[in-house]
């Protein structure tokens, strides 16, 4: 890496940093069947993207993040990220929530398919949505518009970003499904895995109990007691 690539001599507003890969492939694969809702519950229920919707159908997405900070309506740095990205990566774009110009379209989708990328998450607009609807490449975006982008910059690649209210660092694990998109910090992925598995097992037990006609009033009674509700008014078994 030369001195310019180190990030110290880039012109103002421009920066292209190396791809980050810290997660083992086996770990990423282990998260492939984890619902975003389970990951969200285990991460405190207050993280993840807001206001994005899938354009590819309901196939789940799982991969490591290539991050982009783009000028709204411009996709120069998204093309750079597309060139840097490797199979299994998810390109995550802070596009400022702009819906006036699409920053990712059908030709870029074809490139992503050929490279085997896992998906795209963009706080902004896409176009050529009929092609995305064919599946094969996951796309979560704020909206769609026919108007194309500029390719002037500025922008940055593989830097920390905020995408639709979700903080993402390069190399983080990104999950997406019909419930939305969530980012799992790379350092938290290993300890989180047994937690989401335990969460799934607990939900399965609760579901079986509900189907069997068994309720668990103590769970909510304990909360009511802490709020000062008299025992006489608690839920009866």
N, C-alpha and C positions, 0 to 999 in steps of 0.2 A: 504494500500500500504506500503510495507516495504521500508527500506532505499535504497536497491538496485534498486527497481522498481521506486524510485523517479528520477532516471536518474543520480545520483551523484556518483555511485560506479560501473557502468558498465565497463567491460574491454574495452580498447581502440578499437574503431571501431564498437562496439556493443551497441545498445540501443533499448529497447522495452518500449514504452510509452503507457499509456492507450488510448483507443478509445475516440474520442472527438465528442460529440453530442450537438450542440448549436442551430440547426435549427429545428423549429417545423415541424412535419410531413405534416401539412396542407400547409405550405409554400413550401416545396419541391414538393408536388403534384401540386401546382399552377404553378410551373416552368416546369412541364412535357411537356407542349405543346409549350414552348417558343423555337423558332428556335435559333440555335447558332449564326446565322448571326445577328439577332436582338439584342441579348445580347452583341455581339461584338461591334455593332454600338453604343450602349448605354454606353459601357465601354471605348470608345475612339478609337476603330478600330485597336489597336496595341497590343492586348493581346491574349493569347490562344496558343495552341500547334501547332507546325509546323511539317510536314513530317510524320504524322501518317495516317493510313488508316483503314477502318473498315473491319473486317473479318467475321462479323456475318450477313451481309446484310445491309439494310437501316433503321432498327428499331432505334428510338431515345433512348438516354440514359439520365437518370437524377438520381442523388443520392449524398450522402455526402461522402467525401473523407477519405479513410484510406491510408495513405501515406507510401511509402517504398523507402529507398535508398539502392540499392543492388549493390554488386560488379558485374561488367559486366560478364555475363555468369553464375551467381550463383543465386539460388532462395531460399536459406534457409529462409531469412527474408520474402519472399513472402508467404511461407507456414505459417509462424507465423502470418502474416497479415490476411491470409485466415481463420485462426483459431479465430482471434479476431473479424473479421468483422461480422456485423449483417445484417439482411434483409434490402435491400435498399441501402447498401453501394456500393461505387465504389473504387476498389483498384487501386491506381495511383502509378506507379513505375518509379523511375529514375534508368534506367538500363544502363546509359551512352551511349545510342544509339548503343549498341553492337549487331551485327547481326551474330556472329559466333556460338552462342549457344542459343537455345530457353529456356526461363525462365518460361513459362506457357504453359501447354498442356491439352490434353483431360481429364485426370483424375482430374486435378485441376478444370477444367471447370465443371465436374460433381459435385464436392463438392460445387462450387459456385451456381450451379443450385439448389441443395438440400437446401442450406442456403437462397436462394432467393436474392442473391446479384444482384445489378443493372448492374454491368459491371466492365471492366478492361481497364485501360489505361497504356500502357507500352512503354517507350522509349527504345525499344529493340525488341527481336524476340519472336514469339510464334511458336507452332507446332500443329499437329493434326488439321489443318485448315478445313478439311472436317467436323469435329464435330462442330466447331464454326459456319460453314456455315448453320448448321441446325437451328440456331436462338435460342431464349430463353435466351441468355446471351450475352450482348454487349461486343465486344472486339475491341479496337483500338490499333494498334501496328505499329512499324516502318517497320517490315517485318516478314518473316517466314523462318525457317530453320529446318531440321530434327534433327540436333545435339542437344542432351540433355544437361542440366546444371549440374554444381556441386552443392553441398549442404554444403558448408563450411563457408560461410560468408566471411568477416564481412558484416555488414549492420545495418540499423536502421529502426524502425517502428514508425509511428506517430510523425514524425519530419518535419519541413519545407523542401520542396524539389523543384527542378526545373526539370520538365519533358517536354522534347522536346521544351524548351524555354518558358514553362508555369510555373509560380510560384504557388505552391499549399501548403496550410497549412492543417493540420488535421481538419476535420469538415467543410471544404469549400464545396460549392455546385459545382458539376461538370456536365456539359451538353455535349452531343455528338450527332451528326447526320451526314448525308451524306456530310455536309460542313466541319466537323472537330470537335474538342473538345475545350471547353473553361471552365475556372475555375472562379467562382464568389466568391470573398471573403465573408465569412459568415457574416461579419459586414455590407456588402453592399447589401445583398440579399433583405432585406425588402424595402429599398428605391428604389431599381432597378426595382422591379416588376411593379409598375405603369408606369415607364418609358418605359419598353418594350411593355406594352399594348398600351400606347400612340403611340409608334413607329409603331406598327402594324396597328393601326387605320389610321395613317397618310399615310402609304404605301398603304392601301386600297383606300383611297381617291385619291391618286396620280394615282393608277392603273385605277380607274374608269374614271378619267379625261383623261388619255391617250387613253383609249378605246373609249371615247367620242370625240376624236379629239382635245382635249384642251391641249395646252402646257403651260409651265410656264417659259417664258424666263427671267422674272425678277429675278428669283432665281440665274441664272448663270450670268446675266448682272451685278448684284451687285458685284459678285466676279471679273468680268472683269474690272469694274470701279475701284475697289481697286488696281488692278494691273496696272492702268494707261492707259487702253485702251480707246481711244476717243469714245464718245457717238455715233458718226456717224458710227462706226464699230460694234456696239452692235447688238445682235440678235433682229430682228424685230418681233413684234406680228402679 
